[in-house]
Amino acid sequence: MSLFNEFMVSCYLYTLLTLTDFHFTDKNLTREHSGWALTLILLFTVFVNLMKFLTVKFLEVKTKCRLRQMRAKKGVVVQHKLEGKKERAKDYASSEVLEVKEIED
């Protein structure tokens, strides 16, 4: 996502160059189109970042709901994705789940 944002900042800055006095064409029309291009670049960047944020939060809430359902069952073990530890679901609060196994009593 950082690479996307860096690319969009570069596009924005290059578009700003069209607002300088180095253009010898119809200045008002060029500046008007450049202004619209800057607005569209900014809105597109905000939209993409907002969609990514909402997607990540939706997946986090979905995972937490699934873990709460598992807590209701007796003997459920959750394996953490990063640490590889197995813990009981009632002791587990993170949203990164690698696999879920039931413990046989």
Buried (B, 14 or more C-beta within 10 A) or exposed (E): EEEEEEEBEEBBEEBEEBBEEEEEEEEEEBBEEBEEBBEEBEEEBEEBBEEEEEEEEEEEEEBEEEBEEBBEEEEBBBBBEEEEEBBBBBEBEBBEBEEBEEEEE
